[in-house]
C-alpha cells in the first residue's frame, strides 16, 4: 500500500525495526510505521550468516553494506537512536533480540524472494511464540504482487501491457514519500549491553576489496549524490546514451536500489513528473524502473523460476552443451577470453568492478546461450556471485530473456552478433580499449574483430593473436546456425505462441 497518513496510534510500548535492503532513514515504510506505532523504537541490522556463509570472502557487496551501515548508524545517533548490529542467522536472532529488548512488534519491509519469504515465515512463528508480532510493509516497489493485474485478474507475462497498466494506475498518491522525519523522536538508543561498535569486515570473516578504488559512493549520501548528478547532467539524454558503454549515460543507481539507500518512490516520482512534461530521457528511464517492478511480480507469481525452471516450460527441453569442452568454453567466457572483444571487455568490467553495463549484459548473455550453446543458468549463477547490484528477480528475468525462455523474451531466432553490436555501440572501441589494453593499438575498423586485421595492422599494434589475445573460440555464423537447429527441435517452439507456466498455488503470506 502507498503511504497512508493517519492519526498517530502508539499501539506498542516498544518496537524493533529490522533493516534489511532498506538502508536509509528517509522515506522508509517499515521505519515510518514503527515510529508511528511504538513509543520507543530500536533499530537492528543482521549480517545474516545464512546468506554470508555462501559468499566469497572478498565480496564488494558486503563491504558496500558495511560502509552503508556506518553512515546509517551515525545518522540514527544524531536523532537519538543507534543501530544494533548482529552477526547470526536472522531466522533465529530476530526473535532472540526481540525477547531481550522486550519489544511487542518487529517491523520490516517485504522481500519476495523465496528464501526471504521462508525466513520471514520462521521469524513470524518464533516471534509469535515470544508474544510479539511481525509487520511487513511494501517499500522496494511502486506496485507489487497483485497490485497490477490484467482485466481478467491474472498477472502479466508481457512487459508492454504491464507498463501501460502501471502508468495508468500510478499517481502522486503512490509516489508520495513517508514523512519519517516527523516521528524520529521515538527512536531509542541501544541499551548498553547491545551498544557495540560496528564489527569489522575481518570480524565478519571478509576481506577488503577494491571497492574504495571504484566510483561507487556508499550510503544514502552516496545514492543522493549519484542521483543528483544523473538528474542534473544525464537524465535528459538517457534514451540517447544508455546503450553506449563508453559514455556516462546510466544513473549507476542499481546497487543503491538493491540495498535501499535510495527510495524507489523518489526516483520514480521524479522520472514520472519529467516524463509527463515530455522528457523522453526520463520516460525511458522510468520504463527501466517499471521493468524492475515487472520482474518482482513475475517472481512473486512464479517462484519456480528461482529454482532454475524456465518460465516457458517448453524451453526446458533444449539440450545444452555439456562436458569438458563446454566447461572450457564457460571458463573462457568467465575469464573474458572468447576472442570477441566486446564480450571480453564486458567480462573484464564485471570481474574488475562488479558492474556491467546493461547493453553488455544482453550481449554476453546472448553469447553464452546462443554462440556457445551453454545453459543460461550457468551465466545466471556467475552474475549472482559477481554483480554488486545482483537482484534475483531481475537477474533471472534478464537471463531468461536472453535465452528466450522467459516472459517477454527475445524471440529464439534473434541472435545478437557480438561484432555488429560492438561496431554499433562502441564504434571507436573506447570501451574495449579501457578493459582490453592489449588491443589499444588496433585501428577502429578492426578492433571489433581482431582476426580480420592484416599482418601489417597486427604488427603495428604489437599484437600476436593466440598469444596476446585469443583467436575466437567459436565462429559466430556457424554457432548461429547450430543454435537455430537446437531451438527448432523443441516441439511447437514459436516466439509468438509459447505459453507460460500456469500460475502456481499462492504463497503463504
Secondary structure as UniProt FT lines:
FT   STRAND          12..19
FT   TURN            26..27
FT   HELIX           29..37
FT   STRAND          38..48
FT   HELIX           49..52
FT   TURN            53..54
FT   HELIX           60..78
FT   TURN            79..80
FT   STRAND          83..88
FT   HELIX           90..101
FT   STRAND          105..109
FT   HELIX           114..129
FT   TURN            130..131
FT   STRAND          133..137
FT   TURN            145..146
FT   TURN            151..152
FT   HELIX           159..169
FT   HELIX           172..175
FT   HELIX           180..186
FT   HELIX           192..194
FT   HELIX           201..204
FT   HELIX           211..213
FT   HELIX           219..233
FT   HELIX           235..237
FT   HELIX           238..241
FT   TURN            242..243
FT   TURN            245..246
FT   HELIX           254..259
FT   HELIX           264..276
FT   TURN            277..278
FT   HELIX           280..301
FT   HELIX           303..307
FT   HELIX           313..317
FT   HELIX           324..335
FT   HELIX           341..353
FT   HELIX           358..366
FT   HELIX           367..371
FT   HELIX           376..386
FT   TURN            388..389
FT   HELIX           392..403
FT   TURN            407..408
FT   TURN            412..413
FT   HELIX           418..425
FT   TURN            427..428
FT   HELIX           430..435
FT   HELIX           437..439
FT   TURN            440..441
FT   TURN            444..448
FT   HELIX           450..452
FT   HELIX           455..460
FT   TURN            461..462
FT   TURN            466..468
FT   HELIX           476..488
FT   TURN            491..492
FT   TURN            495..497
//
